[in-house]
Amino acid sequence: MTSPSSAPASPLTYRAAGVDIDAGDALVERIKPYAKRTMRSEVLAGIGGFGALFEITRKYREPVLVSGTDGVGTKLKLAFQFNRHDTIGQDLVAMSVNDILVQGAEPLFFLDYFACGKLDVDTAAKVIQGIAYGCELAGCALIGGETAEMPGMYPENEYDLAGFAVGAVEKTQIIDGKRIAPGDSVLGLASSGAHSNGYSLIRKIIEQTGPDLNADFHGRPLLDAVMAPTRIYVKPLLALMQSLPVKGMAHITGGGLTENVPRILPEHLSATLDRSKWLLPPLFQWLQTAGQVADAEMHRVFNCGIGMVVVVAAEHELQAIQLLHAAGETVYAIGHIETRGSGQAQTIVV
């Protein structure tokens, strides 16, 4: 039995326990205009309900849903350290929509999860505004999400992010790499930076070398290069798929070039990538030099300037490059597919 002396001096509230419902309501009102800009005609009910409703468009005869979920890793630690919250949402969207894109899927809608110990409405609004902008770039609707305020779960001024994307592809047009053959061309689409991978190593290099992150670095502060948001490749690649046969695509995320390209290759094939075919961007040159990182480690940790790999037949190489250039992408012919030798790695960077 509770003794009278142990009772609280005054009635307790959720706010007194650390959760501010009014702040959560204010955040919802702040983000509604940003979410509205992402709406698609298929959205029947979006933000505000217990569940979001989305109607599959009739343009698909045999629609297959493709889903993906991800976060942004320890890039968040730099966002906290340097108060950079406006682009981290684009990173979140990119990691999921680029993943489902490689199977030929058009991203349809996106949901986010934002968790913190104490809700700062201004910070959360910046993050979600970035998420909405990423959805605009991907052509998908920000259809819902969750904001969780959990006192004691996170350090002060920190939060966690997760995202979930759903797309659709015609069953007969799923891209699974099975049609890749020896002689096919490997194209590389330029990245905007390190995207959202390898940041544990990036943070270690910054910690050990102590660079001036505000110093000019090829026309912008080094911090801007480090925090550049992940490029979203959805619209140019969906257009490419409408124009010519794409045999395979690989989103270059954790595992870098040497561990992501094999994910789309049949076991009997390998990809040879020629490092002389594209320029290693200044950020990666600096990371390699400052951290004394070996070439092999660079290739298996970072995208090294190639954020997306596309495999097409050799006769379609030039047309694919022209179409992607016209869509605003920087594209390189970086390698070719060949029959895999005994004991040979599936991706070799030479």
HELIX and SHEET records of a PDB file:
HELIX    1   1 PRO A    4  SER A    6  5                                   3    
HELIX    2   2 ILE A   21  LYS A   36  1                                  16    
HELIX    3   3 LYS A   75  PHE A   82  1                                   8    
HELIX    4   4 ILE A   88  LEU A  101  1                                  14    
HELIX    5   5 VAL A  121  ALA A  138  1                                  18    
HELIX    6   6 LYS A  171  GLN A  173  5                                   3    
HELIX    7   7 TYR A  199  THR A  209  1                                  11    
HELIX    8   8 LEU A  222  MET A  227  1                                   6    
HELIX    9   9 VAL A  234  SER A  243  1                                  10    
HELIX   10  10 GLY A  256  ASN A  260  1                                   5    
HELIX   11  11 VAL A  261  ILE A  264  5                                   4    
HELIX   12  12 ARG A  275  LYS A  277  5                                   3    
HELIX   13  13 PRO A  282  GLY A  291  1                                  10    
HELIX   14  14 ASP A  295  VAL A  301  1                                   7    
HELIX   15  15 ALA A  314  HIS A  316  5                                   3    
HELIX   16  16 GLU A  317  ALA A  326  1                                  10    
SHEET    1   A 2 VAL A  43  ALA A  45  0                                        
SHEET    2   A 2 LEU A  53  PHE A  54 -1                                        
SHEET    1   B 4 PRO A  63  ASP A  70  0                                        
SHEET    2   B 4 TYR A 159  GLU A 170 -1                                        
SHEET    3   B 4 GLU A 106  CYS A 116 -1                                        
SHEET    4   B 4 ALA A 141  GLU A 149  1                                        
SHEET    1   C 6 GLY A 248  HIS A 251  0                                        
SHEET    2   C 6 ILE A 306  VAL A 312 -1                                        
SHEET    3   C 6 SER A 185  ALA A 190 -1                                        
SHEET    4   C 6 VAL A 331  THR A 339 -1                                        
SHEET    5   C 6 LEU A 269  LEU A 273 -1                                        
SHEET    6   C 6 THR A 347  VAL A 349  1                                        
SHEET    1   D 2 ASP A 216  PHE A 217  0                                        
SHEET    2   D 2 ARG A 220  PRO A 221 -1                                        
END                                                                             
